[in-house]
């Protein structure tokens, strides 16, 4: 019985969710302590678990005012949860991937190694862990310093500037979205000295450690990178620039958002929203006042998310662009799906399609249930909230504070599932890869 018990919990598909659930439980218990809240009112079990789940899953949705409700101790617990959650998901994603590669067949591993040359192997475990932690702390320290200097220019004391710099640096790099300002960064919307460091931290955290590891291990240059790295970098650039242009067009004349500023002050908030909507979670304009076009565009970008094994959520950049390449090849009548002079494996295409459809199904179910719980809320706001939870983004149109108890638990489950689900789901798909010695006759049912 003991051996079976240990074997049961040794499997990554069971161990990783339990570790994250344990971290959430500990954080929730700490947030329920009297020393954790500052306004004199106790924190309910629902609010504590929701906040803990949001922190450890690095989402950022909040049902209480973060700077007003939580004391310094409570804010530190949230910060620690964001740091543990961010590092945990990056390292666990890489390590689960390494465990998966160890269990794949020799032929599959050889094909993979030919594709990515000197990519990650089981001998790189220590290097991956050390480089992940070192890279995270280095970026967070640099951004914290830049933010602290800028906050001090606004008249904050030294201690307050440092604390705000550290908190928001950790929150941005880990795509957590928690802010110590009641309106997030609306008060600093046109300040590039605050917007740029936060965007840089969010973008770097959203690339994923496999990309960062490869970029720092090899000689700089696109010819030295794998297809995964090229696709992630190119896709991230396209989504950033595309989102930037879309938000500028949609909100240019909106007096509640960009319309209140001259043209040169609209650039930073538009880029900030484009960078944050795929994982960062901060906002420099009131999301609830954005136009319908912008909200729908934000939902699409949240659904796509960031890079694989990153702190960002969503179906991932590579998944989305693999599906686009499949559509493009089918429209052109090409027999193979190719990118960067490489042919994409049919197994990868099936995995991308499966991940995307499962995400669509989960979001649809979440929207249906939340609409049943909150019939008075508009459908667009519900879609935005559910997608933000499943994609672990953290932006909200402002309905989170007024949600009922069942809705809070539903979103907490969505945040937890959206954080640990993709890693384990992708691992299970890879582990189920097998080769049959026979094939059935081919058929072509009508499509469309």
C-alpha positions in Angstrom: 0.0 0.0 0.0 2.8 2.4 0.8 4.6 1.8 -2.5 1.4 2.3 -4.4 0.6 5.4 -2.4 4.1 6.9 -3.2 3.8 5.9 -6.9 0.4 7.6 -7.1 1.7 10.9 -5.9 5.0 10.7 -7.8 3.4 11.1 -11.1 3.6 14.8 -12.3 0.0 14.8 -13.4 -1.1 14.3 -9.8 1.8 16.0 -7.9 1.8 19.4 -9.6 -1.9 20.2 -8.9 -1.5 19.0 -5.3 1.5 21.2 -4.8 -0.3 24.3 -6.1 -3.4 23.4 -4.1 -1.3 23.1 -1.0 0.3 26.5 -1.7 -3.2 28.1 -2.2 -4.5 26.6 1.1 -1.5 27.9 3.1 -1.8 31.3 1.5 -5.6 31.4 2.2 -5.1 30.4 5.9 -2.5 33.2 6.3 -4.8 35.7 4.7 -7.6 34.8 7.1 -5.4 35.8 10.1 -6.4 39.1 11.8 -2.9 40.5 11.1 -3.5 40.1 7.4 -6.3 42.7 7.0 -6.1 46.4 7.7 -9.6 47.6 7.7 -10.7 45.9 10.9 -13.1 43.6 9.2 -12.4 39.8 9.0 -11.8 38.2 5.7 -14.3 35.5 4.7 -13.2 32.0 3.7 -14.4 32.7 0.1 -12.5 36.0 -0.2 -9.4 34.5 1.3 -9.4 31.5 -1.0 -10.2 33.6 -4.0 -7.3 36.0 -3.3 -4.9 33.1 -2.6 -5.9 31.3 -5.8 -5.5 34.5 -7.7 -2.1 35.1 -6.3 -0.6 31.6 -6.6 -2.2 31.2 -10.1 -0.6 34.6 -10.9 -4.0 36.0 -12.2 -4.7 39.2 -10.3 -8.5 39.2 -10.1 -9.5 40.6 -6.7 -12.8 40.6 -4.8 -11.5 43.1 -2.2 -9.5 46.3 -2.5 -5.9 45.2 -2.3 -4.3 48.3 -0.9 -7.3 49.1 1.4 -8.3 45.7 2.7 -4.9 44.0 3.2 -2.3 45.0 5.7 1.4 45.0 5.0 1.5 41.3 6.1 -1.4 40.5 3.8 0.2 42.2 0.9 3.5 40.3 1.6 1.5 37.0 1.6 0.1 38.0 -1.8 3.5 38.9 -3.1 5.0 35.7 -1.9 2.2 33.7 -3.5 2.8 35.5 -6.8 6.5 34.7 -6.6 6.0 31.1 -5.7 3.3 30.6 -8.3 5.4 32.3 -11.1 8.5 30.3 -10.4 6.5 27.2 -9.8 4.7 27.2 -13.1 7.9 27.9 -15.1 10.0 25.3 -13.4 7.2 22.7 -13.3 6.4 23.2 -16.9 10.0 22.7 -18.0 10.5 19.7 -15.7 7.3 18.0 -16.7 8.4 18.5 -20.3 11.7 16.9 -19.5 10.0 14.0 -17.8 7.7 13.6 -20.9 10.7 13.6 -23.3 12.3 10.9 -21.2 9.3 8.7 -21.7 9.0 9.3 -25.5 10.3 6.7 -27.9 13.8 6.8 -29.2 12.7 7.7 -32.8 10.6 10.6 -31.5 13.4 11.9 -29.3 15.9 11.7 -32.2 13.6 13.7 -34.4 13.1 16.3 -31.6 16.8 16.6 -31.0 17.5 17.1 -34.8 15.0 19.9 -34.7 16.2 21.8 -31.6 19.8 20.6 -31.7 21.2 21.5 -28.2 17.8 22.0 -26.6 16.9 21.0 -23.1 17.8 17.5 -21.9 17.5 15.7 -18.5 21.1 16.7 -17.8 20.0 20.4 -18.0 17.7 20.1 -15.0 20.0 21.9 -12.6 20.9 24.5 -15.2 17.3 25.2 -16.0 16.3 25.7 -12.4 19.3 27.9 -11.6 18.9 30.0 -14.7 15.1 30.3 -14.2 15.6 31.6 -10.6 18.5 33.8 -11.6 16.8 35.3 -14.6 13.6 36.0 -12.6 15.3 37.7 -9.8 17.6 39.7 -12.1 14.7 41.1 -14.1 12.6 41.8 -11.0 15.5 43.6 -9.3 16.1 45.8 -12.3 12.5 46.7 -12.8 12.0 47.2 -9.0 14.9 49.7 -9.0 13.5 51.6 -12.0 10.1 51.8 -10.5 11.4 52.8 -7.1 13.3 55.7 -8.5 10.3 56.9 -10.5 7.9 56.5 -7.6 10.2 58.6 -5.4 9.9 61.4 -8.0 6.2 61.5 -7.2 6.9 62.3 -3.6 6.7 58.8 -2.1 9.0 58.1 0.9 12.0 55.9 0.4 10.4 52.8 2.1 7.2 53.3 0.2 9.0 53.7 -3.1 11.0 50.5 -2.6 8.0 48.5 -1.4 5.9 49.6 -4.4 8.8 49.0 -6.8 9.4 45.5 -5.5 5.7 44.5 -5.3 4.8 45.7 -8.8 8.0 44.3 -10.3 7.3 40.8 -9.0 3.7 41.1 -9.9 4.4 42.2 -13.5 7.2 39.7 -14.3 5.0 36.8 -12.9 2.0 38.2 -14.8 0.1 38.5 -11.5 -1.7 41.8 -12.0 -2.0 42.7 -8.3 -1.5 46.4 -7.7 -1.1 48.5 -4.6 -3.2 51.3 -6.2 -7.0 51.2 -6.1 -7.2 52.0 -9.8 -4.2 49.9 -10.8 -2.0 52.2 -13.0 -4.7 54.6 -14.2 -3.0 57.4 -12.3 0.2 56.8 -14.2 -1.3 56.1 -17.6 0.8 58.6 -19.6 4.1 58.1 -17.7 6.4 56.0 -19.9 9.0 55.7 -17.1 6.5 53.5 -15.3 4.7 51.9 -18.2 7.9 50.7 -20.0 9.5 48.8 -17.1 6.2 47.1 -16.3 5.7 46.1 -20.0 9.3 44.9 -20.3 8.9 42.7 -17.2 5.6 41.3 -18.4 6.9 40.6 -21.9 10.0 38.8 -20.7 8.0 36.8 -18.2 5.6 35.8 -21.0 8.2 34.5 -23.3 8.7 31.3 -21.4 11.9 29.8 -20.0 12.6 27.5 -22.9 12.9 30.5 -25.1 15.0 32.5 -22.6 17.2 29.5 -21.9 17.8 29.0 -25.6 18.5 32.6 -26.3 21.0 32.9 -23.5 22.7 29.5 -24.2 23.3 29.9 -27.9 24.9 32.5 -30.1 22.6 35.4 -30.7 21.0 35.2 -34.1 17.9 33.7 -35.6 19.8 31.0 -37.5 20.8 29.5 -34.1 17.4 29.3 -32.7 14.8 26.5 -32.8 11.5 26.8 -34.6 9.7 27.1 -31.2 11.8 30.1 -30.2 11.4 31.8 -33.6 7.7 31.2 -33.6 7.3 32.5 -30.0 9.3 35.7 -30.7 7.7 36.4 -34.0 4.2 35.7 -32.7 4.7 37.8 -29.6 5.9 40.8 -31.8 2.9 40.5 -34.1 0.4 40.3 -31.2 2.1 43.2 -29.4 2.1 45.5 -32.4 -1.3 44.4 -33.7 -2.9 44.9 -30.3 -1.2 48.3 -30.0 -2.6 49.4 -33.3 -6.1 48.0 -32.6 -6.5 49.7 -29.3 -5.3 53.0 -30.7 -7.9 52.7 -33.5 -10.8 51.6 -31.3 -10.2 54.0 -28.4 -8.7 57.0 -30.2 -11.9 59.2 -29.8 -13.3 57.5 -26.6 -13.4 60.4 -24.1 -13.4 57.9 -21.2 -10.1 56.4 -22.3 -7.6 57.7 -24.9 -9.8 60.5 -26.2 -8.9 62.7 -23.2 -5.2 63.0 -24.2 -3.2 64.5 -27.1 -2.0 62.1 -29.7 1.4 61.6 -28.2 0.0 60.6 -24.8 -2.2 57.9 -26.3 0.8 55.8 -27.5 2.0 54.5 -24.0 -1.5 53.5 -22.7 -2.3 51.6 -25.9 1.0 49.7 -25.8 0.5 49.1 -22.1 -2.9 47.5 -22.7 -1.6 45.4 -25.6 1.2 44.0 -23.4 -0.9 43.5 -20.2 -4.0 42.0 -21.7 -2.1 38.7 -22.7 -1.0 38.1 -19.1 0.2 41.1 -17.1 -3.2 42.0 -15.7 -2.5 45.7 -14.9 -4.6 48.4 -16.6 -3.9 52.1 -17.2 -7.5 52.9 -18.3 -10.8 51.9 -16.8 -11.6 48.6 -18.6 -15.3 49.0 -18.0 -15.4 52.2 -20.1 -13.7 50.7 -23.1 -15.7 50.2 -26.3 -17.1 46.9 -27.3 -14.6 46.4 -30.1 -11.7 46.8 -27.6 -13.3 44.4 -25.1 -13.8 41.7 -27.8 -10.2 42.3 -29.0 -9.0 41.9 -25.5 -10.9 38.7 -25.1 -9.1 37.3 -28.2 -5.7 38.4 -27.0 -6.3 37.0 -23.5 -7.4 33.7 -25.1 -4.1 33.5 -27.0 -2.0 34.3 -24.0 1.8 34.1 -23.9 4.6 31.7 -24.5 4.8 28.0 -23.4 6.2 27.4 -19.9 5.8 31.1 -19.1 3.9 33.0 -16.4 1.3 34.0 -18.9 -1.8 31.9 -19.6 -4.0 31.2 -22.6 -3.7 28.6 -25.2 -0.1 29.9 -25.9 1.3 31.8 -28.8 2.8 28.8 -30.6 -0.6 26.9 -30.4 -2.4 29.8 -32.0 0.1 30.3 -34.8 0.4 26.6 -35.5 -3.4 26.6 -36.1 -3.1 29.7 -38.3 -0.4 27.9 -40.3 -2.6 24.9 -40.7 -5.4 27.1 -42.1 -3.0 28.8 -44.4 -1.6 25.6 -45.8 -5.1 24.2 -46.3 -6.3 27.3 -48.1 -3.3 27.1 -50.4 -3.7 23.4 -50.9 -0.3 22.6 -49.6 0.4 19.0 -48.6 2.5 20.0 -45.6 2.4 22.7 -43.0 5.7 24.5 -43.0 7.3 27.4 -41.1 10.9 28.6 -41.2 11.8 25.9 -43.7 10.6 23.2 -41.3 7.6 20.8 -41.6 5.3 20.8 -38.6 4.5 17.3 -37.3 0.9 16.1 -37.7 1.0 15.2 -34.0 1.7 18.8 -33.0 -1.1 20.0 -35.2 -3.5 17.6 -33.4 -2.3 18.7 -30.0 -2.7 22.4 -30.9 -6.2 21.8 -32.1 -7.1 19.7 -29.0 -5.7 22.4 -26.6 -7.6 25.2 -28.4 -10.9 23.3 -28.5 -10.7 22.3 -24.8 -10.0 25.9 -23.9 -13.1 27.0 -26.0 -15.2 24.4 -24.3 -14.0 25.4 -20.8 -14.6 29.1 -21.5 -18.1 28.4 -23.0 -19.0 26.4 -19.9 -17.7 29.1 -17.6 -19.6 31.8 -19.4 -22.8 29.7 -19.3 -22.5 29.1 -15.5 -21.5 32.6 -14.6 -24.4 34.0 -16.6 -26.8 31.7 -14.7 -25.3 33.0 -11.4 -25.2 36.7 -12.5 -28.2 37.2 -14.9 -28.1 41.0 -14.4 -24.6 41.3 -15.8 -24.0 42.0 -19.5 -22.8 39.0 -21.6 -19.7 40.8 -22.8 -18.6 41.6 -19.3 -19.2 37.9 -18.3 -17.2 36.7 -21.3 -14.4 39.1 -20.4 -14.3 38.0 -16.8 -14.3 34.2 -17.5 -11.7 34.5 -20.2 -9.5 36.6 -17.9 -9.8 33.9 -15.2 -9.1 30.9 -17.4 -6.3 32.7 -19.2 -4.9 33.9 -15.8 -4.8 37.5 -16.9 -6.5 39.4 -14.1 -8.1 42.3 -15.9 -11.8 43.0 -15.2 -14.6 45.3 -16.4 -15.3 45.9 -12.7 -17.9 43.2 -11.9 -15.6 41.1 -9.7 -16.3 43.0 -6.4 -20.1 42.4 -6.8 -20.1 38.7 -7.6 -22.0 36.2 -5.6 -20.4 33.5 -3.6 -21.0 30.7 -6.3 -19.5 33.0 -8.9 -16.4 33.6 -6.9 -15.8 29.9 -6.4 -16.4 29.3 -10.1 -13.8 31.9 -11.1 -11.4 30.6 -8.4 -11.7 27.1 -10.0 -11.2 28.7 -13.5 -8.0 30.4 -12.3 -6.7 27.2 -10.8 -7.6 25.1 -13.8 -6.2 27.7 -16.2 -2.9 27.7 -14.4 -2.1 24.0 -13.8 -4.3 22.6 -16.5 -2.3 23.5 -19.7 1.0 22.1 -18.5 -0.5 18.8 -17.4 -2.8 18.5 -20.4 0.0 19.0 -22.8 2.1 16.5 -20.9 -0.7 13.9 -21.0 -1.1 14.4 -24.8 2.6 13.8 -25.3 2.7 10.8 -22.9 -0.1 9.2 -24.9 1.8 9.3 -28.1 2.1 5.8 -29.5 2.7 4.0 -32.8 0.4 1.4 -34.2 1.5 -1.4 -36.4 -1.6 -1.1 -38.6 -3.8 1.6 -40.1 -7.5 1.6 -41.0 -8.6 2.4 -44.6 -8.8 6.1 -45.2 -12.2 7.9 -45.6 -13.2 11.4 -46.4 -16.4 12.6 -44.8 -17.9 15.9 -46.1 -16.6 19.0 -44.2 -18.3 22.4 -44.3 
